[in-house]
Amino acid sequence: LRSSKTPNPKQNPKRPRDKEEAGKKDVRRRTLRFFRFKFFLLVFFPPLETRNMSVFREIAEELRGMSIRTFLSQVLGLGLIVTSAFMIWKSLILATGSESPVVVVLSGSMEPAFQRGDILFLHNGEKEVESGDIVVFNLDGRDIPIVHRVLRTHERREDGELDILTKGDNNYKDDRVLYDPGQEWIHKGNLLGRAVGYLPYAGMATIIMNDYPIVKYCLIGFLALLVVTSKD
């Protein structure tokens, strides 16, 4: 979940070349940080690295010594785990009325109310949103939902539809700069739900996996191997 932060109008926008250079510097900084972390582990925690390698060797030996029948049985067990998680997620969707009942804040546009890494729990009921409510909404052409506060609402006389204007607590302007050109309001169809609870920093793992996709793929693969090679 990305809480889009509007730029400061007093700041000059970066040129495309400046953005490209900044992106390259960011990649180099992250790569250097990763290798520094690996060097730190190798120097100060060599037993930890050795144990990790031994775990992978044990998994490889388990796979080599496993019969086809046992392997298929373990794969079915992994499928049951994935199916159970999917059923729990669908049950939450039915209970909350939101297609995304649990989201993670990815940016700082709602600080100090919410920080990066906070998990929000959403509910999308029949009750109309009011000024001051914190909502999560989608915009056309954006893949990641936005979490912002309702700044103002307006009910149309002709059809009774509710117009909603939002703004990030840490932003300089309202969200009309984020809406499509000519769009001044969002509506109930844009909403994923209203925030009814949160867990501070419980979603930091999601942010790490979002910033470093390789971590996500390695973790999923490692957990899948553990399940497949488990003897229980």
ROPA-158533 format. One record per residue (C-alpha): chain; residue in one letter; residue number from 1; x, y, z. Coordinates in pm, 1 decimal, padded with zeros to 6 digits, always signed. Example, Ala and Ser with C-alpha at 12.3 -4.5 7.8 and 13.67 -1.06 7.14 Angstrom:
# residues 2
ATOM ch aa   i        u        v        w
ATOM  A  A   1 +01230.0 -00450.0 +00780.0
ATOM  A  S   2 +01367.0 -00106.0 +00714.0
This chain:
# residues 232
ATOM ch aa   i        u        v        w
ATOM  A  L   1 +00000.0 +00000.0 +00000.0
ATOM  A  R   2 +00150.2 +00329.0 -00102.5
ATOM  A  S   3 +00045.5 +00655.0 +00061.2
ATOM  A  S   4 +00134.4 +00893.7 -00219.0
ATOM  A  K   5 +00315.2 +01203.0 -00103.8
ATOM  A  T   6 +00259.7 +01523.2 -00301.2
ATOM  A  P   7 +00566.5 +01731.8 -00378.3
ATOM  A  N   8 +00643.2 +02061.8 -00210.9
ATOM  A  P   9 +00541.5 +02331.3 -00460.5
ATOM  A  K  10 +00840.0 +02540.6 -00344.3
ATOM  A  Q  11 +01082.2 +02275.1 -00464.2
ATOM  A  N  12 +01189.9 +02257.3 -00828.5
ATOM  A  P  13 +01098.9 +01925.6 -00993.0
ATOM  A  K  14 +01390.3 +01703.4 -01086.4
ATOM  A  R  15 +01470.8 +01666.0 -01451.8
ATOM  A  P  16 +01450.3 +01313.3 -01604.4
ATOM  A  R  17 +01830.9 +01291.1 -01618.9
ATOM  A  D  18 +01856.4 +01386.1 -01251.5
ATOM  A  K  19 +01601.9 +01115.9 -01164.0
ATOM  A  E  20 +01797.3 +00856.4 -01363.7
ATOM  A  E  21 +02120.7 +00947.3 -01187.6
ATOM  A  A  22 +01946.5 +00937.2 -00849.2
ATOM  A  G  23 +01809.9 +00591.6 -00932.0
ATOM  A  K  24 +02155.3 +00461.4 -01022.6
ATOM  A  K  25 +02302.5 +00600.5 -00701.4
ATOM  A  D  26 +02023.8 +00436.0 -00501.9
ATOM  A  V  27 +02094.9 +00095.9 -00663.5
ATOM  A  R  28 +02467.1 +00129.4 -00591.5
ATOM  A  R  29 +02395.4 +00229.7 -00230.1
ATOM  A  R  30 +02164.7 -00068.3 -00173.7
ATOM  A  T  31 +02414.1 -00309.8 -00332.4
ATOM  A  L  32 +02695.6 -00176.4 -00114.6
ATOM  A  R  33 +02475.3 -00204.1 +00194.1
ATOM  A  F  34 +02396.7 -00568.4 +00111.9
ATOM  A  F  35 +02763.6 -00666.7 +00074.5
ATOM  A  R  36 +02854.2 -00481.6 +00392.5
ATOM  A  F  37 +02590.6 -00684.1 +00574.4
ATOM  A  K  38 +02724.9 -01012.0 +00430.5
ATOM  A  F  39 +03079.3 -00914.1 +00527.5
ATOM  A  F  40 +02959.5 -00833.6 +00879.7
ATOM  A  L  41 +02798.5 -01179.5 +00910.0
ATOM  A  L  42 +03107.4 -01356.8 +00778.1
ATOM  A  V  43 +03343.9 -01171.4 +01013.3
ATOM  A  F  44 +03142.6 -01159.2 +01335.7
ATOM  A  F  45 +02902.3 -01455.3 +01297.3
ATOM  A  P  46 +03081.1 -01724.7 +01095.7
ATOM  A  P  47 +02895.4 -02005.5 +01278.9
ATOM  A  L  48 +02566.9 -01856.3 +01157.6
ATOM  A  E  49 +02681.9 -01869.5 +00796.4
ATOM  A  T  50 +02809.8 -02224.5 +00847.1
ATOM  A  R  51 +02476.6 -02334.8 +00995.9
ATOM  A  N  52 +02289.6 -02182.1 +00700.9
ATOM  A  M  53 +02504.7 -02377.6 +00455.6
ATOM  A  S  54 +02455.7 -02697.1 +00655.0
ATOM  A  V  55 +02079.2 -02646.7 +00645.3
ATOM  A  F  56 +02088.6 -02624.2 +00265.0
ATOM  A  R  57 +02306.0 -02935.7 +00245.5
ATOM  A  E  58 +02061.5 -03126.6 +00464.4
ATOM  A  I  59 +01771.5 -03016.6 +00243.2
ATOM  A  A  60 +01957.8 -03129.4 -00069.3
ATOM  A  E  61 +02030.5 -03469.3 +00087.9
ATOM  A  E  62 +01665.6 -03507.0 +00189.9
ATOM  A  L  63 +01552.2 -03436.8 -00166.5
ATOM  A  R  64 +01800.9 -03686.8 -00314.6
ATOM  A  G  65 +01694.9 -03960.6 -00074.5
ATOM  A  M  66 +01320.7 -03901.5 -00109.7
ATOM  A  S  67 +01102.0 -04139.2 -00307.5
ATOM  A  I  68 +00864.1 -04005.5 -00573.4
ATOM  A  R  69 +00561.7 -04103.2 -00364.3
ATOM  A  T  70 +00692.8 -03918.9 -00058.7
ATOM  A  F  71 +00782.9 -03616.0 -00268.0
ATOM  A  L  72 +00433.3 -03598.1 -00419.4
ATOM  A  S  73 +00281.3 -03632.4 -00073.3
ATOM  A  Q  74 +00488.3 -03339.9 +00054.5
ATOM  A  V  75 +00393.6 -03128.8 -00248.8
ATOM  A  L  76 +00026.3 -03198.8 -00176.1
ATOM  A  G  77 +00085.1 -03087.4 +00182.4
ATOM  A  L  78 +00233.2 -02761.8 +00053.1
ATOM  A  G  79 -00070.8 -02718.4 -00171.3
ATOM  A  L  80 -00301.8 -02763.4 +00128.2
ATOM  A  I  81 -00114.5 -02492.3 +00320.2
ATOM  A  V  82 -00145.1 -02249.5 +00027.3
ATOM  A  T  83 -00514.1 -02335.8 -00018.5
ATOM  A  S  84 -00585.3 -02283.1 +00351.7
ATOM  A  A  85 -00419.5 -01940.4 +00342.0
ATOM  A  F  86 -00627.4 -01850.6 +00035.5
ATOM  A  M  87 -00950.2 -01960.0 +00209.1
ATOM  A  I  88 -00866.2 -01752.5 +00518.3
ATOM  A  W  89 -00803.6 -01447.8 +00296.8
ATOM  A  K  90 -01135.2 -01494.7 +00113.6
ATOM  A  S  91 -01314.7 -01532.1 +00446.8
ATOM  A  L  92 -01169.6 -01198.9 +00560.5
ATOM  A  I  93 -01290.1 -01039.1 +00237.5
ATOM  A  L  94 -01644.4 -01164.9 +00300.1
ATOM  A  A  95 -01639.9 -01056.4 +00665.7
ATOM  A  T  96 -01508.3 -00703.6 +00603.4
ATOM  A  G  97 -01665.8 -00626.7 +00265.0
ATOM  A  S  98 -01325.2 -00510.1 +00141.0
ATOM  A  E  99 -01132.7 -00670.7 -00141.6
ATOM  A  S 100 -00813.2 -00595.4 +00051.8
ATOM  A  P 101 -00892.3 -00621.9 +00424.7
ATOM  A  V 102 -00527.4 -00598.6 +00537.2
ATOM  A  V 103 -00280.4 -00351.4 +00385.9
ATOM  A  V 104 +00067.4 -00220.5 +00464.0
ATOM  A  V 105 +00165.1 +00147.5 +00462.2
ATOM  A  L 106 +00459.0 +00189.1 +00223.8
ATOM  A  S 107 +00536.3 +00561.3 +00251.7
ATOM  A  G 108 +00535.4 +00844.8 +00502.4
ATOM  A  S 109 +00259.1 +01070.2 +00370.4
ATOM  A  M 110 +00033.5 +00986.1 +00669.5
ATOM  A  E 111 +00291.0 +01057.4 +00939.0
ATOM  A  P 112 +00262.2 +01102.7 +01232.2
ATOM  A  A 113 -00068.8 +00909.8 +01234.2
ATOM  A  F 114 +00083.5 +00607.3 +01056.8
ATOM  A  Q 115 +00444.8 +00514.1 +00985.4
ATOM  A  R 116 +00597.9 +00308.2 +00707.3
ATOM  A  G 117 +00548.3 -00058.6 +00786.6
ATOM  A  D 118 +00224.7 -00020.7 +00983.9
ATOM  A  I 119 -00044.4 -00276.7 +00903.4
ATOM  A  L 120 -00398.0 -00139.8 +00861.1
ATOM  A  F 121 -00718.3 -00340.2 +00902.3
ATOM  A  L 122 -01000.7 -00222.6 +00675.9
ATOM  A  H 123 -01380.0 -00246.9 +00680.6
ATOM  A  N 124 -01600.5 -00145.4 +00391.3
ATOM  A  G 125 -01956.2 -00134.9 +00525.5
ATOM  A  E 126 -02269.5 +00056.7 +00435.2
ATOM  A  K 127 -02185.5 +00349.3 +00663.1
ATOM  A  E 128 -02083.4 +00658.7 +00469.0
ATOM  A  V 129 -01734.6 +00795.1 +00527.3
ATOM  A  E 130 -01702.4 +01122.3 +00714.8
ATOM  A  S 131 -01444.6 +01399.0 +00737.1
ATOM  A  G 132 -01150.4 +01277.9 +00942.4
ATOM  A  D 133 -01188.3 +00908.7 +00849.8
ATOM  A  I 134 -00877.6 +00736.2 +00716.1
ATOM  A  V 135 -00959.0 +00549.5 +00397.1
ATOM  A  V 136 -00777.3 +00335.7 +00144.6
ATOM  A  F 137 -00869.4 +00396.7 -00218.3
ATOM  A  N 138 -00771.1 +00312.5 -00573.4
ATOM  A  L 139 -00719.5 +00550.5 -00863.9
ATOM  A  D 140 -00741.9 +00462.1 -01232.1
ATOM  A  G 141 -00400.9 +00381.3 -01374.1
ATOM  A  R 142 -00240.9 +00315.7 -01033.9
ATOM  A  D 143 -00156.5 -00037.6 -00925.7
ATOM  A  I 144 -00095.7 +00045.5 -00558.1
ATOM  A  P 145 -00379.3 +00174.2 -00335.7
ATOM  A  I 146 -00340.5 +00498.1 -00139.2
ATOM  A  V 147 -00412.8 +00554.6 +00230.2
ATOM  A  H 148 -00512.8 +00912.9 +00315.4
ATOM  A  R 149 -00754.9 +01102.8 +00537.1
ATOM  A  V 150 -01094.2 +01230.0 +00424.1
ATOM  A  L 151 -01064.5 +01607.9 +00412.5
ATOM  A  R 152 -01413.9 +01695.3 +00294.6
ATOM  A  T 153 -01732.6 +01525.0 +00170.0
ATOM  A  H 154 -02016.9 +01658.3 -00043.5
ATOM  A  E 155 -02348.1 +01487.4 -00121.3
ATOM  A  R 156 -02497.9 +01564.1 -00460.2
ATOM  A  R 157 -02858.8 +01676.9 -00459.4
ATOM  A  E 158 -02950.2 +01525.7 -00794.4
ATOM  A  D 159 -02845.2 +01164.2 -00732.8
ATOM  A  G 160 -02732.5 +01153.3 -00368.0
ATOM  A  E 161 -02383.0 +01029.8 -00461.3
ATOM  A  L 162 -02111.3 +01122.2 -00212.7
ATOM  A  D 163 -01812.6 +01320.3 -00336.3
ATOM  A  I 164 -01497.5 +01265.0 -00129.5
ATOM  A  L 165 -01182.3 +01475.3 -00113.3
ATOM  A  T 166 -00872.7 +01324.5 +00053.8
ATOM  A  K 167 -00533.7 +01445.7 +00172.2
ATOM  A  G 168 -00224.2 +01295.1 +00333.1
ATOM  A  D 169 -00154.1 +01434.3 +00680.0
ATOM  A  N 170 +00208.4 +01493.3 +00583.4
ATOM  A  N 171 +00131.8 +01642.1 +00240.6
ATOM  A  Y 172 +00124.7 +02008.6 +00144.9
ATOM  A  K 173 -00191.4 +01995.3 -00069.5
ATOM  A  D 174 -00503.3 +01785.2 -00105.3
ATOM  A  D 175 -00509.8 +01485.5 -00340.5
ATOM  A  R 176 -00653.0 +01664.6 -00643.6
ATOM  A  V 177 -00296.1 +01673.4 -00773.3
ATOM  A  L 178 -00303.8 +01290.5 -00766.7
ATOM  A  Y 179 -00646.6 +01244.5 -00924.4
ATOM  A  D 180 -00693.3 +01221.5 -01299.4
ATOM  A  P 181 -00684.3 +01554.7 -01487.5
ATOM  A  G 182 -01016.5 +01731.1 -01434.7
ATOM  A  Q 183 -01118.8 +01499.1 -01148.9
ATOM  A  E 184 -01190.4 +01684.3 -00825.5
ATOM  A  W 185 -01346.8 +01408.9 -00613.2
ATOM  A  I 186 -01333.3 +01035.0 -00558.3
ATOM  A  H 187 -01641.0 +00823.3 -00487.3
ATOM  A  K 188 -01747.7 +00512.4 -00299.4
ATOM  A  G 189 -01647.8 +00295.1 -00594.7
ATOM  A  N 190 -01285.8 +00400.3 -00544.5
ATOM  A  L 191 -01277.6 +00299.7 -00177.7
ATOM  A  L 192 -01130.7 -00026.5 -00052.8
ATOM  A  G 193 -01238.0 +00047.6 +00301.6
ATOM  A  R 194 -01203.1 +00255.1 +00615.6
ATOM  A  A 195 -00916.6 +00190.2 +00858.4
ATOM  A  V 196 -01057.3 +00042.7 +01179.9
ATOM  A  G 197 -00734.2 -00075.0 +01343.4
ATOM  A  Y 198 -00360.5 -00107.2 +01294.2
ATOM  A  L 199 -00044.2 -00282.0 +01410.8
ATOM  A  P 200 +00262.2 -00056.4 +01425.4
ATOM  A  Y 201 +00561.5 -00169.1 +01217.4
ATOM  A  A 202 +00421.5 -00520.1 +01176.2
ATOM  A  G 203 +00455.8 -00497.4 +00799.2
ATOM  A  M 204 +00824.0 -00406.7 +00776.8
ATOM  A  A 205 +00897.4 -00747.1 +00624.1
ATOM  A  T 206 +00663.9 -00656.4 +00337.1
ATOM  A  I 207 +00854.0 -00331.3 +00278.2
ATOM  A  I 208 +01187.9 -00516.4 +00274.7
ATOM  A  M 209 +01054.2 -00768.0 +00023.2
ATOM  A  N 210 +00905.7 -00483.1 -00184.0
ATOM  A  D 211 +01240.4 -00298.0 -00190.4
ATOM  A  Y 212 +01443.3 -00616.8 -00246.0
ATOM  A  P 213 +01235.1 -00863.3 -00455.0
ATOM  A  I 214 +01519.2 -01118.5 -00446.2
ATOM  A  V 215 +01463.2 -01152.8 -00070.0
ATOM  A  K 216 +01097.0 -01238.7 -00130.4
ATOM  A  Y 217 +01174.4 -01507.1 -00389.6
ATOM  A  C 218 +01450.9 -01660.8 -00178.8
ATOM  A  L 219 +01227.3 -01670.2 +00129.2
ATOM  A  I 220 +00937.2 -01830.4 -00058.7
ATOM  A  G 221 +01166.8 -02088.7 -00214.9
ATOM  A  F 222 +01336.2 -02169.0 +00116.0
ATOM  A  L 223 +01002.8 -02212.2 +00298.5
ATOM  A  A 224 +00871.6 -02431.8 +00017.7
ATOM  A  L 225 +01180.6 -02653.0 +00042.6
ATOM  A  L 226 +01138.8 -02681.1 +00419.1
ATOM  A  V 227 +00776.9 -02791.6 +00378.6
ATOM  A  V 228 +00856.5 -03039.6 +00101.0
ATOM  A  T 229 +01147.7 -03198.8 +00290.6
ATOM  A  S 230 +00971.5 -03204.3 +00628.5
ATOM  A  K 231 +00924.3 -03552.2 +00773.3
ATOM  A  D 232 +00619.0 -03460.7 +00983.3
